[in-house]
Amino acid sequence: MIAHPPAGCPPWCTSAHDAHEQHHGIVCVVPLDRPLGQAKTVWADLLQALDEDRPEVHVGLGGTHIVRLAPDDAVDLGWALLELGLLGREQ
């Protein structure tokens, strides 16, 4: 069965809005091969305040929020990380 977002929500919204005053997308968590201090993961999620027109991509390290990005900036960063990772993996 496919779960549908509540009426009026963007298709990516997974929040019931009972405790949050924002649309919330699925959290992506990436484990780190080399932990940074106590942080063993990098995470990202998609959030949009109910009164905003566009969502933001939030990125964090472990339990710490690091940056909020516009979707276009998140895509640019994703491509740059992919390119750097592929170049570094070639060695």
N, C-alpha and C positions, 0 to 999 in steps of 0.2 A: 504494500500500500504506500502511495506517495503522500507525504505530509505537505499540506499547503499552508503558506503563511496566513496570518490573520488578515481580514479584509482591510484594505488600505495600506498594507505593508509592501515593501519591495520584495521581489521574488526570493532574495537571499536571506530575508529576515527569519530567524529561528526563535525570537523572543515572544513571550506571551504578553509582555508589557504590563504585567501586574506589579513587578518590583522595579522595573527599569523604565525610565522616561526616554527610551531611545530604541531604535531598531538595532538589532545585534545579529551579526553573522557568525558562522562557524569559526571557531578558533583553530588556527594551524599551529602545531607545536613541532619544532625540529630539535631532536637531541643533538648535543655538541659532542664531537669526538674528543675535543680538548676543552674541558670546562673552563670558564673564565671566573676565577674566584669561586664563589658558592653557586654561580649560575651554571646549570647543566643543560639548559634549553634556550632557544630563541623562539618567540611566539609572535603571531600576528592575528589580528581580527579586524572585522569590518563593523564600524559603528556609525550611526547617523541619528542625531537628535531629531525628535519628531517635528520640530519646527524648522529644520534645515532642508535645503534642496538636494544636497549631495552627501554621500558618506565619506568617511575618512578611514584610512588604514592605520591602525595603531600597531606599533612594533615594540616588543619588550625583550628584556634579557632576564631570565629567571623570573622572579616576582616583581621586577622593576620595569615600569613603563619608560621607554626611551624616546620615541618620536611619533608624531601624527603626520601622515602624508595624504595629500590629495591622491585620488586613484591614479591619475596620469603619472604623478611622481613615483608612486609605488611600482607601476609598470616599468618606468625607466630604471629605477633602482634594481628591480628584479632582473631585467636584461643585463645590466652591468654586473651584478653578482654572478649570473650564469656565465657570462663571458670570462670573468676573472677566474671563476672556479674551473672552467674547462681549460683555460690556459695553464693554470697552476697544476692541474691534474696530469697534463701531458708530460711533465718532467719525471 
